[in-house]
Amino acid sequence: MNAPLARKAVQEMAATRTPVTASRQSGLAVETFLSHGTRSPHDFGGSVNPPVCRASTLVFDDMADMDRRQQALARDEPGVLWYGRLGTATTFALQDSIAYLEGGYRTLLASSGLGACIAGLSAFLKAGDHVLMSDSAYGPVRHYAKTVLGRYGITTTFYDPQIGAGIEALIQANTRVVYVESPGSQTFEVQDIPAIADCAHHHGARVVMDNTWASPLYFKALEHGVDVSVQACTKYITGHSDVLLGAITTTRECWQEVHEQAFAHGLNAGPDDAYLAQRGLRTLSVRLERHQRSALQVAEWLAAQPEVEQVLHPGLPGAPGHTLWKRDFKGSSGLFGVVFKPCTQESLRAFVDALQLFHLGFSWGGFESMVMPEVPMPEREASPWPYQGSLVRLHVGLESPDDLIADLREAMQHLRA
């Protein structure tokens, strides 16, 4: 293809970009949307997935072309091809898809879930401000609040995740953000998001939520009062344990502050990672349905074992947080906790080491099952951990639940021994 034709192809690709609003108006079921997305194959020469567009430098036809694009950026028009860090057709496609799933105004990508959490949190903060953060928040986000934010004169108060409307008593005159994570990805408390959001908004604070556990398929954060929903696309969005990626989705009112924060800090994601995440979206609904069904089967088996004190799975009837989960969530994921009755550390290590199908590792959300011992007591400040026994976090993958239960049964023999 010669140079003029190549330039024309790029321009047409941007011009035919399908707006998110048009996809919303179509009224498609989410499963259908995941298969078709916000782009037509005809936008990309027939490719059913938006192809990988790798670019740092994007050249302009002439000064008039550069002026037109710059003016479009100034108007905050989506999908403007300006410089690689601001996105290409690949990243625009994924951002539109996630915004649709979240029910948000716009979405930005970050290079990791932690990056997305930090961007969503810090967009509304300045020196002298105050943050309320759930005591169940992801460890690295806690660390950021206690170290980086503290150095810039921003104070953080950790609150009981189950406080609900009682959070109003903790809101100060300078509280700018209430940070929630429901369920907590380590301790699995379900928060009353609508009640917390009502109190926060009454006092002029923004609500930022880590929505990774349920994904936007099973929890519509913005519909429940959240202003900014962040998630680690590393987990269920991508689904194959081979990408680090985060997403930040906002309401219209919060977009400008988050967008400016992301631009100023150079937040962006590579097109290869965006492509893999877009591909993962195609199977998100079928994967989550399988994760949910298998995890509940495994959780029910564990709850019947004499060595288990409590199964922390919000979707399990009778488990902590089940009532709130049933009210607000459309489904559950494959991640939950198991509290064993008090035992020696040697017994617990023997249990973990005996597992063959559950791999020992920090992440989750992929096709494979994972296990990780957790120690929540040292970090908690506002609410004491109510259990004496050891906590183990399990992620149930896409394997046969019968095989996973057999694996756990064998490992239980080592725990008992």
VEXDREN-2710 file (C-alpha; in Angstrom, 1 decimal):
% VEXDREN-2710
k/r/px/py/pz
1/MET/0.0/0.0/0.0
2/ASN/1.4/3.4/-0.9
3/ALA/1.7/6.3/1.5
4/PRO/-1.4/8.2/0.5
5/LEU/-3.6/5.1/0.6
6/ALA/-2.1/4.1/4.0
7/ARG/-3.0/7.5/5.5
8/LYS/-6.5/7.3/4.1
9/ALA/-6.9/3.8/5.7
10/VAL/-5.9/5.2/9.1
11/GLN/-8.3/8.1/8.8
12/GLU/-11.2/5.9/7.7
13/MET/-10.5/3.6/10.6
14/ALA/-10.9/6.5/13.1
15/ALA/-13.9/8.0/11.2
16/THR/-15.9/4.7/11.3
17/ARG/-15.4/4.2/15.0
18/THR/-18.7/3.0/16.4
19/PRO/-19.8/5.2/19.4
20/VAL/-20.5/3.4/22.7
21/THR/-23.9/5.0/22.9
22/ALA/-25.0/3.4/19.6
23/SER/-24.1/0.0/21.0
24/ARG/-26.1/0.7/24.2
25/GLN/-29.2/1.7/22.1
26/SER/-29.2/-1.6/20.3
27/GLY/-30.4/-3.3/23.5
28/LEU/-28.2/-6.4/23.0
29/ALA/-27.9/-9.0/25.7
30/VAL/-24.5/-8.9/27.4
31/GLU/-23.5/-12.3/25.9
32/THR/-24.3/-11.0/22.4
33/PHE/-22.4/-7.8/23.1
34/LEU/-19.3/-9.7/24.2
35/SER/-19.3/-11.5/20.9
36/HIS/-19.7/-8.4/18.8
37/GLY/-18.4/-5.5/20.9
38/THR/-18.3/-1.9/19.9
39/ARG/-16.6/-2.5/16.6
40/SER/-17.6/-4.1/13.4
41/PRO/-15.2/-6.4/11.5
42/HIS/-15.7/-4.1/8.5
43/ASP/-13.9/-1.4/10.5
44/PHE/-10.8/-3.5/10.2
45/GLY/-10.9/-5.0/6.8
46/GLY/-13.0/-8.0/8.0
47/SER/-11.0/-8.9/11.2
48/VAL/-13.4/-10.2/13.8
49/ASN/-11.2/-8.9/16.5
50/PRO/-9.7/-5.4/16.4
51/PRO/-6.1/-6.0/15.3
52/VAL/-3.0/-4.9/17.2
53/CYS/-2.0/-1.4/16.2
54/ARG/1.5/-0.8/17.5
55/ALA/2.5/2.9/17.3
56/SER/4.4/5.4/19.3
57/THR/4.6/8.1/16.6
58/LEU/1.6/9.0/14.5
59/VAL/2.3/11.3/11.6
60/PHE/-0.1/14.0/10.2
61/ASP/-0.9/14.7/6.6
62/ASP/-0.1/18.4/7.0
63/MET/-0.4/21.3/9.5
64/ALA/-4.2/21.5/8.9
65/ASP/-4.6/17.9/9.7
66/MET/-2.6/18.3/12.9
67/ASP/-4.7/21.4/13.8
68/ARG/-7.9/19.5/13.3
69/ARG/-6.8/16.6/15.6
70/GLN/-5.6/19.0/18.2
71/GLN/-8.9/20.8/18.3
72/ALA/-10.7/17.5/18.6
73/LEU/-8.5/16.6/21.6
74/ALA/-9.3/20.0/23.1
75/ARG/-13.0/19.1/22.8
76/ASP/-12.3/15.8/24.5
77/GLU/-13.5/13.8/21.5
78/PRO/-12.9/10.1/21.9
79/GLY/-10.7/8.1/19.5
80/VAL/-8.4/10.9/18.3
81/LEU/-5.2/9.4/16.8
82/TRP/-2.5/11.8/18.1
83/TYR/0.3/10.0/19.9
84/GLY/0.7/6.3/20.8
85/ARG/0.4/7.0/24.6
86/LEU/-3.1/8.4/24.1
87/GLY/-4.2/5.2/22.4
88/THR/-4.7/3.5/19.1
89/ALA/-7.6/1.7/17.5
90/THR/-6.7/-1.4/19.6
91/THR/-6.9/0.4/23.0
92/PHE/-10.0/2.4/21.9
93/ALA/-11.9/-0.8/21.1
94/LEU/-11.2/-2.3/24.6
95/GLN/-12.0/1.0/26.4
96/ASP/-15.3/1.3/24.7
97/SER/-16.2/-2.4/25.5
98/ILE/-15.4/-2.0/29.2
99/ALA/-17.3/1.3/29.4
100/TYR/-20.3/-0.4/27.9
101/LEU/-20.1/-3.3/30.4
102/GLU/-19.7/-1.0/33.4
103/GLY/-22.5/1.3/32.2
104/GLY/-20.0/4.2/32.5
105/TYR/-19.3/7.3/30.5
106/ARG/-15.7/6.5/29.4
107/THR/-12.9/4.1/30.3
108/LEU/-9.1/4.5/30.5
109/LEU/-6.6/1.8/30.5
110/ALA/-3.6/1.5/32.9
111/SER/-0.7/-0.9/32.8
112/SER/-1.9/-2.8/35.9
113/GLY/-4.8/-3.1/38.2
114/LEU/-2.8/-1.3/40.9
115/GLY/-2.2/1.5/38.5
116/ALA/-5.9/1.8/37.8
117/CYS/-6.7/1.8/41.6
118/ILE/-4.2/4.5/42.3
119/ALA/-5.3/6.7/39.4
120/GLY/-9.0/6.5/40.4
121/LEU/-8.1/7.3/44.0
122/SER/-5.7/10.1/43.5
123/ALA/-7.6/12.0/40.8
124/PHE/-9.7/13.7/43.5
125/LEU/-7.0/14.4/46.1
126/LYS/-4.7/17.2/47.1
127/ALA/-2.6/18.1/50.1
128/GLY/-4.7/18.4/53.2
129/ASP/-7.5/16.1/52.0
130/HIS/-8.8/13.0/53.8
131/VAL/-9.6/9.5/52.5
132/LEU/-11.8/6.8/54.0
133/MET/-10.6/3.4/52.9
134/SER/-12.1/0.0/53.6
135/ASP/-10.2/-2.2/56.1
136/SER/-10.5/-4.9/53.5
137/ALA/-8.7/-3.0/50.7
138/TYR/-6.1/-4.7/48.5
139/GLY/-2.7/-4.7/50.3
140/PRO/-0.8/-2.6/47.7
141/VAL/-3.5/0.0/47.7
142/ARG/-3.3/0.2/51.5
143/HIS/0.5/0.6/51.2
144/TYR/0.0/3.5/48.7
145/ALA/-2.4/5.3/51.0
146/LYS/-0.1/4.9/54.1
147/THR/3.1/5.9/52.3
148/VAL/2.8/7.9/49.2
149/LEU/-0.4/9.8/50.1
150/GLY/0.9/10.4/53.6
151/ARG/4.0/12.0/52.2
152/TYR/1.9/14.5/50.2
153/GLY/-0.1/15.5/53.3
154/ILE/-3.2/13.3/52.6
155/THR/-4.5/11.4/55.6
156/THR/-6.3/8.0/55.4
157/THR/-8.7/6.5/57.9
158/PHE/-9.5/2.8/57.6
159/TYR/-13.0/1.8/58.4
160/ASP/-14.9/-1.4/59.1
161/PRO/-16.0/-2.8/55.7
162/GLN/-19.4/-3.7/57.2
163/ILE/-20.1/-0.2/58.6
164/GLY/-22.7/0.7/55.9
165/ALA/-24.5/4.0/56.6
166/GLY/-22.6/4.3/59.8
167/ILE/-19.7/5.6/57.7
168/GLU/-21.3/9.1/58.0
169/ALA/-19.8/9.4/61.5
170/LEU/-16.3/9.1/60.0
171/ILE/-16.7/11.6/57.3
172/GLN/-14.7/14.8/57.9
173/ALA/-15.0/18.2/56.4
174/ASN/-12.0/17.4/54.2
175/THR/-13.0/13.9/53.2
176/ARG/-12.8/13.8/49.4
177/VAL/-12.8/10.1/48.6
178/VAL/-14.5/7.0/50.1
179/TYR/-12.7/3.9/48.8
180/VAL/-14.6/0.6/48.7
181/GLU/-13.8/-3.0/47.7
182/SER/-16.6/-5.5/47.7
183/PRO/-16.1/-8.2/48.4
184/GLY/-12.6/-7.8/49.7
185/SER/-10.3/-9.9/47.6
186/GLN/-8.6/-11.3/50.7
187/THR/-11.2/-11.3/53.4
188/PHE/-14.5/-11.2/51.4
189/GLU/-16.6/-8.8/53.4
190/VAL/-19.5/-7.5/51.3
191/GLN/-20.1/-3.8/51.7
192/ASP/-23.4/-1.9/51.5
193/ILE/-22.3/0.2/48.6
194/PRO/-25.6/2.1/48.1
195/ALA/-25.7/3.2/51.7
196/ILE/-22.0/4.2/51.7
197/ALA/-22.4/6.1/48.4
198/ASP/-25.5/8.0/49.7
199/CYS/-23.5/9.2/52.8
200/ALA/-20.4/10.1/50.7
201/HIS/-22.4/12.1/48.1
202/HIS/-24.3/13.9/50.8
203/HIS/-21.0/15.3/52.1
204/GLY/-19.5/16.0/48.6
205/ALA/-17.1/13.0/48.5
206/ARG/-16.5/10.7/45.6
207/VAL/-16.8/6.9/45.8
208/VAL/-14.1/4.8/44.1
209/MET/-14.6/1.1/44.0
210/ASP/-12.3/-1.9/43.2
211/ASN/-14.8/-4.0/41.2
212/THR/-12.4/-6.8/40.2
213/TRP/-14.0/-9.7/42.2
214/ALA/-17.4/-9.7/40.5
215/SER/-16.4/-7.9/37.3
216/PRO/-18.9/-5.5/35.6
217/LEU/-20.9/-8.6/34.5
218/TYR/-22.0/-9.4/38.1
219/PHE/-21.9/-6.1/39.8
220/LYS/-22.9/-2.8/38.2
221/ALA/-20.9/-0.4/40.4
222/LEU/-22.1/2.9/38.9
223/GLU/-25.7/1.8/39.1
224/HIS/-25.2/1.4/42.9
225/GLY/-23.8/4.9/43.4
226/VAL/-20.1/4.5/42.6
227/ASP/-18.4/7.4/40.8
228/VAL/-15.3/5.5/39.6
229/SER/-15.1/1.8/39.1
230/VAL/-11.6/0.3/38.7
231/GLN/-10.7/-3.3/38.0
232/ALA/-7.7/-5.4/37.4
233/CYS/-8.2/-6.7/33.8
234/THR/-5.3/-9.0/34.7
235/LYS/-8.0/-11.2/36.3
236/TYR/-11.3/-12.1/34.7
237/ILE/-11.3/-9.7/31.8
238/THR/-8.2/-11.3/30.2
239/GLY/-8.8/-14.7/31.9
240/HIS/-5.6/-16.4/30.8
241/SER/-3.0/-15.3/33.4
242/ASP/-0.7/-13.7/30.8
243/VAL/-1.5/-10.0/30.9
244/LEU/-1.1/-7.1/33.4
245/LEU/-3.7/-4.5/32.8
246/GLY/-6.1/-2.2/34.6
247/ALA/-9.2/-0.2/33.7
248/ILE/-10.8/3.0/35.1
249/THR/-14.4/3.7/34.3
250/THR/-16.1/6.9/35.4
251/THR/-19.4/8.8/35.3
252/ARG/-19.6/11.8/33.0
253/GLU/-19.1/14.1/36.0
254/CYS/-15.8/12.5/37.1
255/TRP/-14.3/11.9/33.7
256/GLN/-12.3/15.1/33.3
257/GLU/-10.5/14.8/36.7
258/VAL/-9.6/11.1/36.1
259/HIS/-8.6/11.8/32.5
260/GLU/-6.3/14.7/33.5
261/GLN/-4.7/12.6/36.2
262/ALA/-4.1/9.7/33.8
263/PHE/-2.6/12.0/31.2
264/ALA/-0.4/13.9/33.7
265/HIS/1.0/10.6/35.1
266/GLY/1.6/9.0/31.7
267/LEU/-0.8/6.1/32.3
268/ASN/-1.3/3.9/29.3
269/ALA/-1.4/0.3/28.2
270/GLY/0.3/-1.5/25.4
271/PRO/-1.7/-2.5/22.4
272/ASP/-0.7/-6.2/22.7
273/ASP/-2.1/-6.4/26.2
274/ALA/-5.2/-4.5/25.1
275/TYR/-5.6/-7.0/22.2
276/LEU/-5.4/-10.0/24.6
277/ALA/-7.9/-8.5/27.0
278/GLN/-10.3/-7.8/24.1
279/ARG/-10.0/-11.4/23.0
280/GLY/-10.6/-12.5/26.6
281/LEU/-13.8/-10.5/26.8
282/ARG/-15.3/-12.7/24.1
283/THR/-15.6/-15.6/26.5
284/LEU/-16.0/-13.6/29.8
285/SER/-19.7/-14.6/30.3
286/VAL/-19.2/-18.3/29.8
287/ARG/-16.0/-18.4/31.9
288/LEU/-17.6/-16.5/34.8
289/GLU/-20.6/-18.8/34.7
290/ARG/-18.3/-21.8/35.0
291/HIS/-16.2/-20.2/37.7
292/GLN/-19.3/-19.4/39.7
293/ARG/-20.9/-22.9/39.4
294/SER/-17.7/-24.8/40.2
295/ALA/-16.7/-22.5/43.1
296/LEU/-20.0/-22.9/44.8
297/GLN/-19.8/-26.7/44.5
298/VAL/-16.3/-26.7/46.0
299/ALA/-17.4/-24.2/48.7
300/GLU/-20.3/-26.4/49.7
301/TRP/-18.0/-29.4/50.0
302/LEU/-15.5/-27.5/52.2
303/ALA/-18.3/-26.2/54.4
304/ALA/-19.2/-29.8/55.4
305/GLN/-15.6/-30.7/56.4
306/PRO/-15.0/-30.9/60.2
307/GLU/-11.7/-29.1/59.9
308/VAL/-13.3/-26.0/58.5
309/GLU/-14.6/-23.2/60.7
310/GLN/-16.1/-20.9/58.1
311/VAL/-16.3/-20.7/54.3
312/LEU/-16.1/-17.0/53.2
313/HIS/-18.0/-17.2/49.9
314/PRO/-20.7/-14.5/49.7
315/GLY/-22.7/-16.5/47.2
316/LEU/-23.0/-19.4/49.7
317/PRO/-26.3/-19.4/51.6
318/GLY/-25.6/-18.7/55.3
319/ALA/-22.1/-17.3/54.7
320/PRO/-21.2/-13.8/55.9
321/GLY/-22.4/-11.1/53.6
322/HIS/-24.8/-13.4/51.7
323/THR/-27.9/-11.2/52.2
324/LEU/-26.2/-8.1/50.8
325/TRP/-24.6/-10.1/48.0
326/LYS/-28.0/-11.5/47.0
327/ARG/-29.6/-8.0/47.0
328/ASP/-26.9/-6.3/44.9
329/PHE/-25.0/-8.8/42.8
330/LYS/-26.0/-10.7/39.7
331/GLY/-23.5/-13.5/40.4
332/SER/-20.4/-14.6/42.1
333/SER/-16.8/-15.4/41.0
334/GLY/-14.4/-18.2/41.6
335/LEU/-12.5/-16.5/44.5
336/PHE/-13.3/-17.2/48.1
337/GLY/-11.8/-17.9/51.5
338/VAL/-11.7/-20.8/53.9
339/VAL/-11.0/-20.4/57.6
340/PHE/-9.7/-23.6/59.1
341/LYS/-10.2/-24.4/62.8
342/PRO/-7.0/-23.7/64.8
343/CYS/-4.2/-25.9/63.7
344/THR/-0.4/-25.8/63.6
345/GLN/1.4/-24.0/60.8
346/GLU/3.1/-27.2/59.9
347/SER/-0.3/-28.8/59.3
348/LEU/-1.4/-25.8/57.2
349/ARG/1.8/-26.0/55.1
350/ALA/1.3/-29.7/54.6
351/PHE/-2.2/-29.0/53.3
352/VAL/-1.1/-26.4/50.8
353/ASP/2.0/-28.4/49.6
354/ALA/-0.1/-31.5/49.1
355/LEU/-2.4/-29.7/46.6
356/GLN/-1.7/-30.7/43.0
357/LEU/-4.4/-28.9/41.0
358/PHE/-4.4/-25.7/43.1
359/HIS/-1.2/-23.8/42.3
360/LEU/0.4/-21.6/45.0
361/GLY/0.6/-18.1/43.6
362/PHE/-0.6/-14.5/44.2
363/SER/-2.9/-13.8/41.3
364/TRP/-6.3/-15.3/40.4
365/GLY/-9.0/-14.9/37.7
366/GLY/-7.3/-17.2/35.2
367/PHE/-8.3/-20.6/33.9
368/GLU/-6.3/-22.3/36.6
369/SER/-7.1/-22.9/40.3
370/MET/-4.9/-21.1/42.8
371/VAL/-4.3/-21.2/46.6
372/MET/-2.7/-18.6/48.9
373/PRO/-2.6/-18.5/52.7
374/GLU/-3.6/-15.1/54.0
375/VAL/-2.8/-13.4/57.3
376/PRO/-5.3/-10.5/57.7
377/MET/-4.6/-9.5/61.3
378/PRO/-1.5/-7.4/61.0
379/GLU/-3.0/-5.0/58.5
380/ARG/-6.4/-4.4/59.9
381/GLU/-6.9/-1.2/61.9
382/ALA/-10.6/-0.6/62.2
383/SER/-12.2/-4.0/62.6
384/PRO/-10.6/-7.0/64.4
385/TRP/-10.5/-10.2/62.4
386/PRO/-13.1/-12.5/64.0
387/TYR/-11.5/-15.9/63.4
388/GLN/-8.7/-17.6/65.3
389/GLY/-7.9/-20.3/62.7
390/SER/-5.8/-19.9/59.5
391/LEU/-7.3/-18.3/56.4
392/VAL/-6.6/-19.8/53.0
393/ARG/-7.8/-18.1/49.8
394/LEU/-8.9/-20.3/46.9
395/HIS/-9.6/-19.5/43.3
396/VAL/-11.6/-22.2/41.5
397/GLY/-10.6/-22.3/37.9
398/LEU/-12.1/-24.1/34.9
399/GLU/-11.1/-27.6/35.8
400/SER/-13.7/-30.2/36.8
401/PRO/-15.0/-29.4/40.2
402/ASP/-15.0/-33.1/41.0
403/ASP/-11.3/-33.3/40.4
404/LEU/-10.7/-30.2/42.5
405/ILE/-12.7/-31.7/45.4
406/ALA/-10.6/-34.9/45.1
407/ASP/-7.5/-32.8/45.2
408/LEU/-8.7/-31.0/48.4
409/ARG/-9.8/-34.3/50.0
410/GLU/-6.3/-35.7/49.5
411/ALA/-4.7/-32.6/50.9
412/MET/-7.1/-32.7/53.9
413/GLN/-5.5/-36.0/54.8
414/HIS/-2.2/-34.3/55.2
415/LEU/-3.7/-31.5/57.3
416/ARG/-5.2/-34.2/59.6
417/ALA/-1.9/-36.0/59.8
END
